[in-house]
Amino acid sequence: MTIKPKAPVIVTRENAAELAGAGPENIEPRLAPGGKGPHDPDMEARVAVLETHMEYVRSDLKDIKDALKANSSVLAQVSGNLKALPTKKDLWDWKIQWTIISLGAVALIVGGIIGGLDWIKTH
């Protein structure tokens, strides 16, 4: 007969027998003490492969860090150059200013032509 807890219960070695309805002699540890697991004889080989892969990951990460350090001066220069470029607001302001200047110039030219023609007409 299995005991079903009403609230979540943390299963430990001490309470597992009670929760499972078995005696402590029937509880098998996940791994035997001493690092020689009875459940997975290939674990040492798999861990060795993972350690080798981790060394490659560390080496690649070191290469990436070195490349970033080498490019930091270039990135700083690019950042400085970007600060010198006009913003979108600057461009719009300049566009408005040049539009107003152009309209003023056209008004002066048209006024000059009309004034010149009027002067010619009267003389």
C-alpha positions as CSV (number, residue, x, y, z in Angstrom):
1,M,0.0,0.0,0.0
2,T,1.4,3.4,-1.1
3,I,0.9,6.5,1.0
4,K,-0.1,9.5,-1.1
5,P,0.9,12.7,0.6
6,K,-1.6,15.5,0.5
7,A,1.0,18.3,0.2
8,P,4.3,18.2,-1.7
9,V,6.8,16.2,0.3
10,I,10.6,16.1,-0.2
11,V,11.6,12.5,-0.5
12,T,14.8,11.7,1.4
13,R,16.6,8.5,2.2
14,E,15.0,8.5,5.6
15,N,11.4,9.0,4.6
16,A,11.4,7.2,1.2
17,A,10.7,3.8,2.8
18,E,7.7,5.2,4.6
19,L,6.4,7.0,1.5
20,A,6.9,3.9,-0.7
21,G,5.6,1.4,1.8
22,A,8.9,-0.6,1.7
23,G,11.6,-1.2,4.2
24,P,15.0,0.6,4.0
25,E,16.6,-2.5,2.7
26,N,14.7,-2.1,-0.5
27,I,15.9,1.4,-1.2
28,E,18.7,1.3,-3.7
29,P,21.0,4.4,-3.8
30,R,21.3,6.2,-7.1
31,L,25.1,5.7,-7.2
32,A,27.2,3.5,-5.0
33,P,29.7,5.3,-2.7
34,G,33.3,5.7,-3.9
35,G,32.5,6.9,-7.4
36,K,32.0,3.5,-9.0
37,G,28.3,3.7,-9.9
38,P,26.5,0.3,-10.4
39,H,23.9,1.8,-12.7
40,D,26.0,3.2,-15.5
41,P,29.3,1.5,-16.2
42,D,30.0,3.9,-19.2
43,M,29.7,7.0,-17.0
44,E,33.5,7.5,-16.7
45,A,33.9,7.4,-20.5
46,R,31.1,9.9,-21.0
47,V,32.4,12.2,-18.3
48,A,35.9,12.1,-20.0
49,V,34.3,13.0,-23.3
50,L,32.4,15.9,-21.7
51,E,35.6,17.1,-20.0
52,T,37.4,17.1,-23.4
53,H,34.5,19.0,-25.0
54,M,34.6,21.5,-22.1
55,E,38.3,22.1,-22.8
56,Y,37.5,23.0,-26.4
57,V,34.7,25.3,-25.2
58,R,37.1,27.1,-22.8
59,S,39.6,27.4,-25.6
60,D,37.0,28.8,-28.0
61,L,35.8,31.2,-25.3
62,K,39.4,32.4,-24.7
63,D,39.8,33.1,-28.4
64,I,36.5,35.1,-28.5
65,K,37.6,37.1,-25.5
66,D,41.0,37.8,-27.1
67,A,39.3,38.9,-30.3
68,L,37.0,41.2,-28.4
69,K,40.0,42.7,-26.6
70,A,41.8,43.2,-29.9
71,N,38.8,44.9,-31.4
72,S,38.0,47.1,-28.5
73,S,40.1,50.0,-29.8
74,V,38.3,49.8,-33.2
75,L,34.9,49.7,-31.4
76,A,35.9,52.8,-29.4
77,Q,36.9,54.6,-32.6
78,V,33.6,53.6,-34.3
79,S,31.7,54.8,-31.2
80,G,33.5,58.1,-31.3
81,N,32.8,58.5,-35.0
82,L,29.1,57.8,-34.5
83,K,28.9,60.5,-31.9
84,A,30.2,63.0,-34.5
85,L,27.5,62.1,-37.0
86,P,24.3,64.2,-37.1
87,T,21.2,62.7,-35.6
88,K,17.8,62.5,-37.3
89,K,16.7,65.6,-35.4
90,D,19.7,67.5,-36.7
91,L,18.9,66.5,-40.3
92,W,15.2,67.6,-39.9
93,D,16.3,70.9,-38.4
94,W,18.7,71.5,-41.3
95,K,16.0,70.6,-43.8
96,I,13.6,73.1,-42.2
97,Q,16.3,75.8,-42.1
98,W,17.2,75.3,-45.8
99,T,13.5,75.3,-46.8
100,I,13.0,78.6,-45.1
101,I,16.1,80.1,-46.6
102,S,15.1,78.8,-50.0
103,L,11.6,80.3,-49.7
104,G,13.1,83.6,-48.6
105,A,15.5,83.6,-51.5
106,V,12.7,82.9,-53.9
107,A,10.6,85.7,-52.4
108,L,13.5,88.1,-52.7
109,I,14.1,87.1,-56.4
110,V,10.4,87.4,-57.2
111,G,10.1,90.7,-55.4
112,G,13.2,92.0,-57.2
113,I,11.7,91.0,-60.6
114,I,8.4,92.6,-59.8
115,G,10.1,95.7,-58.5
116,G,12.4,95.9,-61.5
117,L,9.5,95.5,-63.9
118,D,7.5,98.2,-62.1
119,W,10.5,100.5,-62.2
120,I,10.8,99.9,-66.0
121,K,7.1,100.5,-66.5
122,T,7.2,103.9,-64.8
123,H,10.3,105.1,-66.6
